Amino acid sequence: MKEREEIRILSLNGLLGYGFPAESLKEGMKRSPHFIGVDAGSSDPGPYYLGSGKSLTKKLQVKRDLSLAIEASLAAGIPLVIGSAGTSGGEPHLRFVEEIIKDISKEKSVSFKLALIHAGIEKKAVKKALKEKRIKPLGETVPQLTADIVDKTVRIVGQMGVDPFIKAFRGNPDIILAGRACDTAVFAAYPIMKGYDPGLSYHLAKILECGALAGIPASASDCMCGSIGRDYFEVEPANHSRRCTKISVAAHSLYEQASPFGFYEPEGYVDLSGCTFQQESGRRVRVSGSRFKPCHGLQTIKLEGVVKRGYHTISMGGIRSRDVIENLDNMEKYVSEKTREMLPAVIVEEGYMLNFRFYGRDGVLGSIEPLREKPLHEVGILIEAIARTQEKADTVCALARSLALHFGFEGRKSTAGNIAFPFSPSDFPGGAIYEFCVYHLMETEDAGSFFPVEFKEV
């Protein structure tokens, strides 16, 4: 290596806004990291955040995490790198975090250079790729994309790889704030830019992007330290109450992957089949043997887009009567039929949805629950209504809730309500509801060109 034999990285936590002990940050900074990284988003929380432009993690907690991180990075003269801003990484999410950063700048009377990486993808670019047959579904259950669906989307983002981060790094910013990004790109870009092995860089990034989740005890709300050399990388929690083991690091290498032998990135395939895990100390693990196989031909960008499907209202309660529990299927059938029969015609004509979940019986897996044991003594009921407007969703939920509450069945001993409601009001308007309609791969010759970098003085 021309510049140094080892690059040191500090991962703040598993998701910006999840919190971390201030003492862990101090311990991590004692290792003299070359940069601090943190992932700030995911599609795991569902399509609502991309559609609404809102963040899963809230402003006050994000501001607390960023205040500590910015103070530490500026004091050390190293970059702070943030990926998938505001959960979903669209323009409103990017602005949400940017405004918090500006607030911190004013309150602490500090100035710095900020690099913004935009991840919004224009509909015309998607439709052009669609016309040229460069878009395919991500998974067998995802339907083919159409131009009509693209037109109906509220927002589309692309998941950037390492190239836009490398471009940002070369502008020497104090903070890099990126829109939707591959989790690994946040941590892999810097060592790859410096000439370190891409396979090791991506694999290390895979561990670091979740904070201390690869430690024991595991936590996404704590810091993790990483370092990479010529032919190895090492990971160790910043918090002395946690440790990494061969098993914990190897297990986390499989995190959210379909295969234990490797995973794909926009630039190629990370082959883990030849990996070795070595316990270097009671808390530190060394990994070697990760290999990178660059893609041949076109690169791919994962696209995420949502459409607005309507509004929803939920009602939740508890049932602690075995005769009611034994009639839950009958209750659901009766309520569904009577709700449709009694609703205003306009709601039925426009279309609506009515969903039931019974927690304690099969609330998680539904009809495929293998342990649907009886008799049960307590079940939680969740009723969800979806309709074109909030008022109509409220109407469907209220009618279904009242029908379930007073549902009569053979052998019923009391005419009192079947359900105990823990709250008043019992129904909660949930606002707009969105659905992923774009979850596809787009082929392109230059994936990095879709993610412009903008520099600002704050």
The 8 nearest C-alpha neighbors of each residue, nearest first, counted from 0:
[[1, 2, 3, 4, 194, 229, 195, 193],
 [0, 2, 3, 4, 193, 194, 195, 5],
 [1, 3, 0, 4, 193, 5, 194, 6],
 [4, 2, 5, 0, 1, 6, 228, 193],
 [3, 5, 228, 0, 229, 6, 2, 1],
 [6, 4, 228, 227, 3, 226, 7, 229],
 [7, 5, 227, 226, 33, 8, 228, 190],
 [6, 8, 226, 32, 33, 225, 5, 227],
 [9, 7, 32, 225, 34, 33, 224, 226],
 [10, 8, 224, 35, 32, 223, 11, 27],
 [9, 11, 36, 223, 222, 210, 207, 12],
 [10, 12, 222, 37, 210, 36, 9, 221],
 [13, 11, 210, 221, 222, 220, 219, 14],
 [12, 209, 14, 210, 219, 208, 220, 38],
 [15, 13, 39, 38, 17, 12, 16, 40],
 [14, 16, 39, 17, 61, 38, 37, 12],
 [15, 17, 61, 60, 56, 18, 14, 64],
 [18, 16, 220, 14, 15, 19, 12, 13],
 [17, 19, 220, 16, 64, 60, 20, 15],
 [20, 18, 221, 220, 21, 12, 222, 17],
 [21, 19, 22, 23, 221, 24, 18, 220],
 [20, 22, 24, 23, 19, 25, 67, 26],
 [21, 23, 25, 20, 24, 26, 238, 19],
 [24, 22, 26, 238, 20, 237, 25, 21],
 [23, 25, 27, 21, 22, 26, 28, 222],
 [26, 24, 22, 28, 23, 27, 29, 21],
 [27, 25, 23, 29, 24, 28, 237, 22],
 [26, 28, 24, 237, 29, 25, 30, 23],
 [27, 29, 25, 30, 31, 26, 24, 32],
 [28, 30, 26, 27, 31, 25, 32, 24],
 [29, 31, 28, 27, 32, 26, 7, 224],
 [32, 30, 29, 28, 33, 7, 27, 75],
 [33, 31, 7, 8, 34, 30, 9, 28],
 [32, 34, 7, 8, 77, 6, 31, 35],
 [33, 35, 78, 77, 32, 8, 79, 36],
 [36, 34, 9, 79, 10, 8, 80, 78],
 [37, 35, 80, 10, 79, 81, 11, 186],
 [36, 38, 81, 11, 10, 39, 12, 80],
 [37, 39, 82, 14, 81, 40, 208, 182],
 [40, 38, 15, 14, 83, 84, 82, 86],
 [86, 39, 41, 83, 87, 38, 84, 85],
 [40, 42, 43, 86, 87, 44, 83, 39],
 [41, 43, 45, 44, 87, 46, 40, 86],
 [42, 44, 41, 45, 46, 40, 86, 87],
 [45, 43, 42, 41, 46, 55, 48, 47],
 [44, 46, 43, 42, 47, 48, 435, 434],
 [45, 47, 49, 434, 433, 48, 435, 50],
 [48, 46, 50, 433, 49, 45, 51, 432],
 [49, 47, 53, 51, 50, 52, 46, 54],
 [48, 50, 87, 52, 46, 47, 51, 154],
 [51, 49, 47, 48, 52, 305, 153, 433],
 [50, 52, 48, 53, 49, 47, 431, 433],
 [51, 53, 91, 49, 48, 50, 92, 54],
 [54, 52, 48, 51, 92, 55, 85, 49],
 [53, 55, 85, 86, 56, 48, 57, 92],
 [54, 56, 86, 57, 53, 48, 85, 44],
 [57, 55, 16, 54, 61, 58, 60, 17],
 [58, 56, 60, 59, 61, 55, 54, 16],
 [57, 59, 61, 60, 62, 56, 99, 16],
 [58, 60, 62, 61, 57, 63, 16, 64],
 [61, 59, 63, 16, 62, 58, 57, 64],
 [62, 60, 16, 58, 64, 63, 59, 65],
 [61, 63, 65, 59, 60, 64, 66, 58],
 [62, 64, 60, 66, 61, 65, 59, 67],
 [65, 63, 61, 62, 66, 67, 18, 16],
 [66, 64, 68, 62, 67, 63, 69, 61],
 [67, 65, 63, 69, 68, 64, 62, 70],
 [68, 66, 70, 65, 64, 69, 71, 63],
 [67, 69, 65, 71, 70, 66, 72, 64],
 [70, 68, 72, 66, 71, 67, 65, 73],
 [69, 71, 67, 73, 68, 72, 66, 74],
 [70, 72, 68, 74, 69, 73, 67, 75],
 [73, 71, 69, 75, 77, 74, 70, 76],
 [74, 72, 76, 75, 70, 71, 69, 77],
 [75, 73, 71, 72, 76, 70, 77, 69],
 [76, 74, 72, 73, 77, 71, 31, 28],
 [75, 77, 73, 74, 72, 78, 173, 71],
 [76, 78, 72, 34, 75, 33, 73, 173],
 [79, 77, 173, 34, 174, 72, 80, 35],
 [78, 80, 174, 35, 36, 34, 72, 175],
 [79, 81, 36, 175, 174, 35, 78, 176],
 [82, 80, 176, 37, 38, 175, 177, 36],
 [81, 83, 177, 38, 84, 39, 180, 185],
 [84, 82, 179, 88, 178, 40, 39, 180],
 [85, 83, 88, 39, 178, 93, 82, 86],
 [84, 86, 92, 54, 87, 88, 39, 40],
 [40, 87, 85, 54, 84, 41, 39, 83],
 [88, 86, 49, 40, 89, 85, 83, 179],
 [87, 89, 178, 179, 83, 84, 92, 85],
 [90, 88, 92, 119, 91, 87, 178, 156],
 [89, 91, 93, 92, 94, 119, 88, 117],
 [92, 90, 94, 52, 93, 89, 95, 53],
 [93, 91, 85, 95, 89, 90, 94, 88],
 [92, 94, 90, 84, 95, 91, 96, 178],
 [95, 93, 97, 91, 92, 96, 98, 90],
 [94, 96, 92, 93, 98, 97, 91, 85],
 [97, 95, 99, 98, 94, 93, 100, 85],
 [96, 98, 94, 100, 99, 95, 93, 101],
 [99, 97, 101, 100, 96, 95, 94, 102],
 [98, 100, 102, 96, 101, 97, 62, 103],
 [99, 101, 97, 103, 98, 102, 104, 96],
 [100, 102, 104, 98, 103, 99, 97, 105],
 [103, 101, 99, 105, 104, 100, 106, 98],
 [102, 104, 106, 100, 101, 105, 107, 99],
 [103, 105, 101, 109, 102, 107, 108, 106],
 [106, 104, 108, 102, 103, 107, 101, 109],
 [107, 105, 103, 108, 104, 102, 109, 101],
 [106, 108, 104, 109, 105, 103, 102, 70],
 [109, 107, 105, 104, 106, 110, 103, 102],
 [108, 110, 104, 107, 111, 105, 106, 103],
 [111, 109, 457, 104, 108, 112, 456, 105],
 [112, 110, 457, 173, 456, 113, 109, 174],
 [111, 113, 456, 172, 173, 455, 457, 174],
 [112, 114, 174, 455, 172, 454, 175, 173],
 [113, 115, 454, 175, 453, 172, 176, 167],
 [114, 116, 176, 453, 452, 177, 175, 454],
 [117, 115, 177, 452, 451, 178, 450, 176],
 [116, 118, 450, 178, 451, 119, 115, 177],
 [119, 117, 178, 450, 156, 179, 157, 89],
 [120, 118, 156, 89, 117, 155, 157, 90],
 [119, 121, 156, 155, 157, 118, 122, 124],
 [122, 120, 124, 123, 119, 125, 155, 156],
 [121, 123, 125, 124, 126, 149, 120, 150],
 [122, 124, 126, 125, 121, 127, 128, 120],
 [125, 123, 127, 122, 121, 126, 128, 120],
 [124, 126, 122, 128, 127, 123, 129, 121],
 [127, 125, 129, 123, 128, 124, 146, 130],
 [126, 128, 124, 130, 129, 125, 123, 131],
 [129, 127, 131, 133, 125, 126, 130, 132],
 [128, 130, 126, 132, 127, 131, 134, 133],
 [129, 131, 127, 132, 128, 126, 133, 146],
 [130, 132, 128, 129, 133, 127, 134, 126],
 [133, 131, 129, 130, 134, 128, 135, 127],
 [134, 132, 128, 442, 131, 441, 129, 135],
 [135, 133, 441, 129, 440, 132, 128, 442],
 [134, 136, 440, 439, 137, 441, 133, 143],
 [137, 135, 439, 141, 138, 143, 440, 142],
 [136, 138, 439, 438, 440, 141, 135, 139],
 [139, 137, 140, 141, 136, 439, 438, 142],
 [138, 140, 141, 137, 136, 142, 143, 135],
 [141, 139, 138, 142, 136, 137, 143, 438],
 [140, 142, 136, 139, 138, 137, 143, 438],
 [143, 141, 140, 144, 136, 139, 436, 138],
 [142, 144, 136, 145, 141, 135, 439, 134],
 [143, 145, 142, 148, 437, 146, 136, 149],
 [146, 144, 148, 147, 149, 143, 129, 126],
 [145, 147, 149, 148, 126, 150, 144, 129],
 [146, 148, 150, 145, 149, 151, 144, 152],
 [147, 149, 151, 145, 150, 146, 152, 144],
 [148, 150, 146, 152, 147, 151, 122, 145],
 [151, 149, 147, 148, 152, 146, 122, 153],
 [152, 150, 148, 149, 306, 147, 153, 307],
 [151, 153, 306, 305, 149, 154, 150, 304],
 [152, 154, 306, 305, 50, 151, 307, 155],
 [153, 155, 152, 304, 305, 50, 156, 49],
 [156, 154, 304, 120, 303, 119, 302, 157],
 [157, 155, 119, 120, 303, 118, 302, 89],
 [156, 158, 302, 301, 118, 300, 159, 120],
 [157, 159, 180, 179, 301, 181, 300, 302],
 [160, 158, 180, 181, 157, 179, 161, 447],
 [159, 161, 184, 181, 162, 265, 180, 158],
 [160, 162, 184, 188, 164, 163, 165, 159],
 [161, 163, 165, 164, 447, 160, 166, 188],
 [164, 162, 166, 165, 447, 161, 167, 450],
 [165, 163, 167, 161, 166, 162, 188, 168],
 [166, 164, 168, 162, 167, 163, 188, 161],
 [165, 167, 163, 169, 164, 168, 162, 170],
 [166, 168, 164, 165, 170, 169, 114, 163],
 [169, 167, 165, 170, 171, 166, 164, 172],
 [170, 168, 166, 171, 167, 165, 172, 164],
 [169, 171, 168, 167, 172, 166, 454, 114],
 [172, 170, 169, 168, 173, 167, 112, 78],
 [173, 171, 112, 174, 113, 170, 114, 168],
 [172, 174, 78, 112, 111, 113, 79, 77],
 [175, 173, 79, 113, 78, 172, 80, 114],
 [176, 174, 114, 80, 113, 81, 115, 79],
 [175, 177, 81, 115, 114, 80, 116, 82],
 [178, 176, 116, 82, 115, 83, 81, 84],
 [177, 179, 88, 83, 118, 84, 117, 93],
 [180, 178, 88, 83, 158, 118, 87, 157],
 [181, 179, 158, 159, 83, 82, 182, 178],
 [180, 182, 184, 183, 158, 160, 159, 179],
 [183, 181, 184, 180, 185, 208, 38, 82],
 [182, 184, 204, 185, 181, 205, 186, 187],
 [183, 185, 161, 187, 160, 181, 186, 188],
 [186, 184, 183, 82, 187, 182, 188, 36],
 [185, 187, 204, 184, 183, 188, 36, 189],
 [188, 186, 200, 184, 201, 204, 189, 183],
 [187, 189, 161, 191, 184, 165, 190, 186],
 [188, 190, 192, 191, 187, 193, 165, 186],
 [191, 189, 193, 195, 192, 188, 187, 200],
 [192, 190, 195, 194, 188, 193, 189, 197],
 [191, 193, 189, 190, 194, 188, 165, 195],
 [194, 192, 190, 191, 195, 189, 2, 0],
 [193, 195, 191, 192, 190, 196, 0, 197],
 [196, 194, 191, 190, 193, 197, 229, 200],
 [195, 197, 199, 198, 200, 194, 191, 229],
 [198, 196, 200, 199, 191, 291, 201, 195],
 [199, 197, 291, 290, 289, 201, 200, 196],
 [198, 200, 202, 289, 197, 196, 201, 203],
 [201, 199, 197, 187, 203, 198, 202, 196],
 [202, 200, 204, 187, 198, 203, 199, 197],
 [201, 203, 205, 199, 204, 200, 198, 206],
 [204, 202, 200, 206, 205, 201, 199, 207],
 [205, 203, 183, 201, 186, 207, 202, 206],
 [204, 206, 202, 203, 183, 207, 208, 201],
 [205, 207, 203, 204, 208, 209, 251, 252],
 [208, 206, 204, 210, 209, 205, 10, 203],
 [207, 209, 210, 205, 206, 204, 13, 182],
 [210, 208, 13, 207, 212, 219, 211, 12],
 [211, 209, 12, 13, 219, 223, 222, 207],
 [210, 212, 223, 218, 214, 213, 221, 219],
 [211, 213, 217, 218, 219, 214, 209, 210],
 [214, 212, 211, 248, 247, 251, 217, 206],
 [215, 213, 243, 217, 211, 242, 212, 216],
 [216, 214, 217, 242, 241, 243, 213, 247],
 [215, 217, 214, 241, 218, 242, 212, 240],
 [216, 218, 212, 215, 214, 213, 211, 219],
 [219, 217, 212, 211, 220, 221, 216, 214],
 [218, 220, 13, 212, 210, 211, 12, 221],
 [221, 219, 19, 218, 12, 18, 17, 13],
 [220, 222, 19, 12, 211, 219, 210, 218],
 [223, 221, 11, 12, 210, 10, 237, 211],
 [224, 222, 236, 211, 10, 210, 237, 9],
 [225, 223, 9, 235, 234, 236, 237, 8],
 [226, 224, 234, 8, 233, 7, 9, 235],
 [227, 225, 7, 233, 6, 232, 8, 5],
 [226, 228, 232, 6, 5, 231, 233, 7],
 [229, 227, 5, 231, 230, 4, 232, 6],
 [228, 230, 231, 195, 4, 227, 196, 5],
 [229, 231, 228, 287, 232, 196, 199, 288],
 [232, 230, 287, 228, 286, 227, 229, 285],
 [231, 233, 227, 286, 226, 285, 228, 203],
 [234, 232, 285, 226, 284, 225, 286, 227],
 [235, 233, 225, 284, 224, 283, 226, 285],
 [234, 236, 283, 224, 282, 243, 223, 237],
 [237, 235, 223, 238, 224, 242, 241, 211],
 [238, 236, 27, 23, 223, 222, 26, 224],
 [237, 239, 23, 236, 240, 241, 222, 26],
 [240, 238, 241, 237, 236, 242, 282, 23],
 [239, 241, 238, 242, 216, 236, 215, 237],
 [242, 240, 215, 239, 238, 216, 214, 236],
 [241, 243, 282, 215, 214, 236, 235, 244],
 [244, 242, 214, 282, 283, 235, 215, 247],
 [243, 245, 247, 246, 284, 248, 278, 242],
 [244, 246, 248, 276, 247, 249, 278, 277],
 [245, 247, 249, 244, 248, 250, 243, 276],
 [246, 248, 244, 250, 213, 249, 245, 243],
 [249, 247, 251, 250, 245, 213, 246, 244],
 [248, 250, 252, 246, 251, 247, 245, 253],
 [251, 249, 247, 252, 248, 253, 246, 254],
 [250, 252, 254, 253, 248, 249, 213, 247],
 [251, 253, 249, 250, 254, 248, 206, 205],
 [254, 252, 251, 256, 250, 259, 255, 249],
 [253, 255, 251, 256, 252, 250, 205, 206],
 [256, 254, 253, 257, 251, 252, 258, 262],
 [257, 255, 253, 258, 254, 262, 259, 261],
 [256, 258, 255, 259, 253, 262, 261, 254],
 [257, 259, 260, 256, 261, 262, 253, 255],
 [258, 260, 253, 261, 257, 256, 271, 272],
 [261, 259, 272, 271, 258, 270, 262, 253],
 [262, 260, 270, 271, 269, 259, 258, 272],
 [261, 263, 269, 268, 256, 264, 270, 258],
 [262, 264, 268, 267, 269, 265, 261, 266],
 [263, 265, 267, 266, 268, 262, 160, 269],
 [266, 264, 299, 267, 160, 298, 300, 263],
 [265, 267, 264, 293, 294, 298, 160, 268],
 [268, 266, 293, 294, 264, 292, 265, 263],
 [267, 269, 263, 292, 291, 262, 264, 270],
 [270, 268, 291, 261, 262, 198, 290, 263],
 [269, 271, 261, 290, 272, 291, 289, 268],
 [272, 270, 261, 260, 289, 274, 273, 269],
 [271, 273, 260, 270, 274, 261, 289, 259],
 [274, 272, 288, 271, 289, 275, 270, 290],
 [275, 273, 288, 271, 289, 287, 272, 276],
 [274, 276, 287, 286, 288, 277, 273, 285],
 [277, 275, 286, 245, 285, 274, 284, 278],
 [276, 278, 285, 284, 279, 245, 286, 275],
 [279, 277, 284, 280, 245, 283, 285, 244],
 [280, 278, 284, 283, 277, 285, 281, 282],
 [281, 279, 283, 282, 278, 284, 244, 243],
 [280, 282, 283, 242, 279, 278, 243, 244],
 [281, 283, 242, 243, 280, 235, 244, 284],
 [284, 282, 235, 280, 279, 243, 234, 281],
 [283, 285, 278, 279, 233, 277, 234, 244],
 [286, 284, 233, 277, 232, 276, 279, 278],
 [287, 285, 276, 232, 231, 275, 233, 277],
 [286, 288, 231, 275, 274, 289, 230, 232],
 [287, 289, 274, 273, 275, 290, 286, 271],
 [290, 288, 198, 271, 199, 274, 287, 270],
 [291, 289, 198, 270, 269, 288, 271, 292],
 [290, 292, 198, 269, 268, 197, 270, 293],
 [291, 293, 268, 267, 269, 294, 290, 270],
 [294, 292, 267, 266, 268, 291, 295, 269],
 [293, 295, 267, 266, 296, 292, 298, 268],
 [296, 294, 293, 297, 298, 267, 292, 266],
 [295, 297, 294, 298, 444, 443, 442, 293],
 [296, 298, 444, 443, 442, 295, 299, 294],
 [299, 297, 443, 442, 444, 265, 266, 446],
 [298, 300, 442, 441, 265, 440, 443, 301],
 [301, 299, 441, 440, 158, 157, 265, 302],
 [300, 302, 440, 158, 157, 439, 441, 299],
 [303, 301, 157, 439, 438, 156, 440, 300],
 [304, 302, 438, 437, 156, 155, 157, 301],
 [305, 303, 155, 437, 154, 435, 436, 152],
 [304, 306, 435, 436, 152, 434, 153, 50],
 [307, 305, 152, 153, 434, 433, 151, 308],
 [306, 308, 433, 309, 432, 434, 305, 153],
 [307, 309, 433, 432, 306, 434, 310, 387],
 [310, 308, 387, 432, 386, 431, 307, 388],
 [311, 309, 431, 389, 432, 430, 388, 385],
 [310, 312, 385, 429, 392, 384, 430, 428],
 [313, 311, 428, 429, 384, 427, 393, 392],
 [314, 312, 383, 427, 382, 426, 384, 428],
 [315, 313, 426, 382, 425, 381, 427, 383],
 [314, 316, 381, 380, 382, 313, 420, 425],
 [317, 315, 420, 380, 419, 379, 418, 421],
 [316, 318, 379, 419, 418, 380, 378, 420],
 [317, 319, 418, 378, 377, 320, 379, 419],
 [320, 318, 377, 376, 321, 378, 317, 324],
 [319, 321, 323, 322, 318, 324, 376, 377],
 [322, 320, 324, 323, 376, 325, 319, 375],
 [321, 323, 325, 324, 320, 326, 411, 410],
 [322, 324, 326, 321, 320, 325, 327, 417],
 [325, 323, 321, 327, 326, 322, 320, 318],
 [324, 326, 322, 323, 327, 321, 374, 328],
 [327, 325, 323, 329, 324, 328, 330, 322],
 [328, 326, 330, 324, 329, 325, 331, 323],
 [329, 327, 331, 330, 326, 332, 325, 333],
 [328, 330, 332, 326, 327, 331, 333, 408],
 [329, 331, 327, 333, 328, 332, 334, 326],
 [330, 332, 328, 334, 329, 333, 335, 327],
 [333, 331, 329, 335, 330, 334, 336, 328],
 [334, 332, 330, 336, 335, 331, 329, 337],
 [335, 333, 337, 331, 336, 332, 338, 402],
 [334, 336, 332, 338, 333, 337, 331, 339],
 [337, 335, 333, 339, 334, 338, 332, 340],
 [338, 336, 340, 334, 339, 335, 333, 341],
 [337, 339, 341, 335, 340, 336, 334, 399],
 [338, 340, 337, 336, 342, 341, 335, 347],
 [339, 341, 337, 338, 342, 336, 343, 335],
 [342, 340, 338, 339, 337, 343, 398, 344],
 [343, 341, 339, 338, 340, 344, 346, 347],
 [344, 342, 345, 346, 341, 347, 339, 340],
 [343, 345, 347, 346, 348, 342, 341, 349],
 [346, 344, 348, 347, 343, 349, 342, 350],
 [347, 345, 349, 348, 344, 343, 350, 391],
 [348, 346, 350, 344, 345, 349, 351, 339],
 [347, 349, 345, 346, 350, 344, 351, 343],
 [350, 348, 346, 347, 345, 351, 387, 386],
 [349, 351, 347, 348, 346, 386, 352, 387],
 [350, 352, 386, 385, 347, 346, 353, 349],
 [353, 351, 385, 384, 354, 386, 350, 383],
 [352, 354, 384, 383, 385, 351, 355, 335],
 [353, 355, 383, 382, 384, 352, 356, 381],
 [356, 354, 382, 381, 383, 357, 353, 380],
 [357, 355, 362, 381, 380, 358, 382, 354],
 [358, 356, 362, 380, 379, 361, 360, 378],
 [359, 357, 362, 379, 360, 378, 361, 356],
 [358, 360, 378, 361, 357, 379, 362, 377],
 [359, 361, 358, 371, 357, 362, 378, 372],
 [362, 360, 365, 363, 364, 368, 357, 358],
 [361, 363, 358, 357, 356, 365, 364, 360],
 [362, 364, 361, 365, 358, 356, 368, 357],
 [365, 363, 368, 361, 367, 362, 366, 369],
 [364, 366, 361, 367, 362, 368, 363, 356],
 [365, 367, 368, 364, 361, 369, 371, 362],
 [368, 366, 365, 364, 369, 361, 371, 370],
 [367, 369, 364, 366, 370, 361, 365, 371],
 [370, 368, 371, 367, 366, 372, 364, 361],
 [371, 369, 372, 368, 360, 361, 367, 373],
 [370, 372, 360, 369, 368, 361, 373, 359],
 [371, 373, 370, 374, 375, 360, 369, 361],
 [374, 372, 375, 371, 325, 360, 376, 324],
 [373, 375, 372, 376, 321, 325, 324, 371],
 [376, 374, 373, 377, 321, 372, 324, 378],
 [375, 377, 319, 321, 374, 320, 378, 324],
 [378, 376, 319, 318, 375, 359, 379, 320],
 [379, 377, 359, 318, 358, 317, 357, 380],
 [380, 378, 317, 358, 357, 316, 318, 359],
 [379, 381, 357, 316, 315, 356, 317, 358],
 [380, 382, 315, 356, 355, 314, 357, 383],
 [381, 383, 355, 314, 313, 354, 315, 380],
 [384, 382, 313, 354, 353, 312, 355, 381],
 [383, 385, 353, 396, 312, 311, 392, 352],
 [384, 386, 311, 352, 392, 351, 310, 353],
 [387, 385, 351, 392, 309, 310, 388, 391],
 [386, 388, 309, 310, 391, 389, 385, 392],
 [389, 387, 391, 390, 310, 386, 309, 392],
 [388, 390, 392, 310, 391, 393, 311, 430],
 [391, 389, 393, 388, 392, 394, 386, 387],
 [390, 392, 394, 388, 393, 389, 386, 395],
 [393, 391, 386, 389, 395, 385, 394, 311],
 [394, 392, 390, 396, 391, 395, 312, 397],
 [393, 395, 391, 397, 392, 396, 390, 398],
 [394, 396, 392, 398, 397, 393, 384, 399],
 [397, 395, 384, 399, 393, 398, 394, 400],
 [398, 396, 400, 394, 399, 395, 393, 401],
 [397, 399, 401, 395, 400, 396, 402, 394],
 [400, 398, 402, 396, 401, 397, 338, 334],
 [401, 399, 397, 403, 398, 402, 396, 404],
 [400, 402, 404, 398, 403, 399, 397, 405],
 [403, 401, 399, 405, 404, 400, 406, 334],
 [404, 402, 406, 400, 401, 405, 334, 399],
 [403, 405, 401, 417, 416, 402, 418, 406],
 [404, 406, 416, 402, 403, 407, 417, 401],
 [407, 405, 403, 402, 404, 330, 408, 417],
 [406, 408, 405, 411, 409, 414, 330, 403],
 [409, 407, 411, 410, 406, 326, 323, 329],
 [408, 410, 411, 407, 326, 412, 322, 323],
 [411, 409, 412, 408, 322, 407, 413, 323],
 [410, 412, 409, 408, 413, 407, 322, 414],
 [413, 411, 410, 414, 322, 409, 415, 408],
 [414, 412, 415, 411, 416, 417, 410, 407],
 [413, 415, 416, 412, 405, 411, 407, 417],
 [414, 416, 413, 417, 405, 404, 418, 412],
 [417, 415, 404, 405, 418, 414, 419, 406],
 [416, 418, 404, 405, 415, 318, 323, 419],
 [419, 417, 318, 317, 404, 416, 316, 420],
 [418, 420, 317, 316, 318, 421, 417, 416],
 [419, 421, 316, 422, 425, 418, 317, 315],
 [422, 420, 316, 419, 423, 425, 317, 315],
 [423, 421, 425, 420, 424, 316, 426, 315],
 [424, 422, 425, 421, 420, 426, 427, 314],
 [423, 425, 426, 422, 427, 420, 314, 421],
 [424, 426, 423, 422, 314, 420, 427, 315],
 [427, 425, 314, 424, 313, 428, 312, 397],
 [426, 428, 313, 312, 429, 314, 425, 424],
 [429, 427, 312, 430, 311, 313, 393, 426],
 [430, 428, 312, 311, 427, 431, 310, 313],
 [431, 429, 310, 428, 311, 432, 389, 312],
 [432, 430, 310, 309, 311, 433, 429, 307],
 [431, 433, 310, 309, 308, 307, 47, 311],
 [432, 434, 307, 47, 308, 306, 46, 305],
 [433, 435, 305, 306, 46, 436, 307, 308],
 [436, 434, 305, 46, 437, 304, 306, 438],
 [435, 437, 305, 304, 434, 438, 306, 148],
 [438, 436, 304, 303, 435, 439, 302, 305],
 [439, 437, 303, 302, 137, 436, 136, 304],
 [438, 440, 136, 137, 302, 135, 437, 301],
 [439, 441, 301, 135, 300, 134, 299, 302],
 [442, 440, 134, 300, 299, 133, 301, 443],
 [441, 443, 299, 133, 298, 297, 134, 440],
 [444, 442, 298, 297, 445, 446, 299, 441],
 [443, 445, 297, 298, 446, 442, 296, 299],
 [444, 446, 447, 443, 448, 298, 297, 449],
 [447, 445, 448, 443, 449, 298, 300, 444],
 [446, 448, 162, 449, 445, 163, 450, 159],
 [449, 447, 450, 446, 445, 451, 163, 162],
 [450, 448, 447, 446, 451, 120, 118, 445],
 [449, 451, 117, 118, 448, 447, 116, 163],
 [452, 450, 117, 116, 449, 453, 448, 163],
 [453, 451, 116, 115, 167, 450, 114, 117],
 [452, 454, 115, 114, 116, 451, 455, 117],
 [455, 453, 114, 113, 115, 452, 112, 456],
 [456, 454, 113, 112, 457, 114, 453, 115],
 [455, 457, 112, 111, 113, 454, 110, 114],
 [456, 111, 110, 112, 455, 113, 101, 104]]
